[in-house]
């Protein structure tokens, strides 16, 4: 499991590679699987600094 933090002041919706989406509140935390972490949109938000990884198991 990967715990991520939304650094934005607004909610964020991540479209994951398994066809699901993850809603994260402003400044909120969420857990996703390691397979979902590999999705293109997660990588793009990481590069922009919109989300950060808190824990990776």
C-alpha positions as CSV (number, residue, x, y, z in Angstrom):
1,X,0.0,0.0,0.0
2,X,1.1,3.5,-0.8
3,X,-0.2,6.5,1.3
4,X,-0.3,9.8,-0.5
5,X,-1.1,13.3,0.5
6,X,-2.9,15.9,-1.6
7,X,-1.0,19.2,-1.2
8,X,-3.6,21.2,-3.1
9,X,-6.2,23.5,-1.4
10,X,-8.9,21.8,-3.5
11,X,-10.1,18.2,-3.8
12,X,-8.3,16.0,-6.3
13,X,-9.6,13.1,-8.4
14,X,-7.0,10.6,-9.6
15,X,-8.0,8.4,-12.6
16,X,-6.2,5.1,-11.9
17,X,-5.0,2.5,-14.4
18,X,-7.4,-0.2,-13.2
19,X,-10.4,1.9,-14.3
20,X,-11.3,3.3,-10.9
21,X,-10.9,6.8,-9.5
22,X,-9.7,8.0,-6.1
23,X,-11.2,11.1,-4.6
24,X,-8.9,13.0,-2.2
25,X,-10.0,15.9,-0.1
26,X,-8.0,19.1,0.0
27,X,-4.9,18.5,2.1
28,X,-6.2,15.0,2.6
29,X,-4.6,11.5,2.7
30,X,-5.5,8.4,0.8
31,X,-4.2,4.9,0.3
32,X,-3.7,3.2,-3.0
33,X,-2.1,-0.1,-4.1
34,X,1.3,-0.3,-5.6
35,X,-0.3,-1.2,-9.0
36,X,-2.5,1.9,-8.9
37,X,0.6,3.9,-7.9
38,X,2.1,3.1,-11.4
39,X,-0.7,4.9,-13.2
40,X,0.2,7.7,-15.6
41,X,-1.9,10.4,-13.8
42,X,-0.3,9.6,-10.4
43,X,3.1,10.1,-11.9
44,X,2.1,13.4,-13.5
45,X,0.8,14.7,-10.2
46,X,3.9,13.6,-8.4
47,X,6.1,15.5,-10.9
48,X,4.0,18.6,-10.5
49,X,4.2,18.4,-6.7
50,X,0.4,18.2,-6.3
51,X,0.8,14.9,-4.3
52,X,3.5,13.5,-2.2
53,X,4.2,9.9,-0.9
54,X,4.0,9.6,2.8
55,X,4.4,5.8,3.2
56,X,5.3,3.0,0.8
57,X,5.0,-0.6,1.8
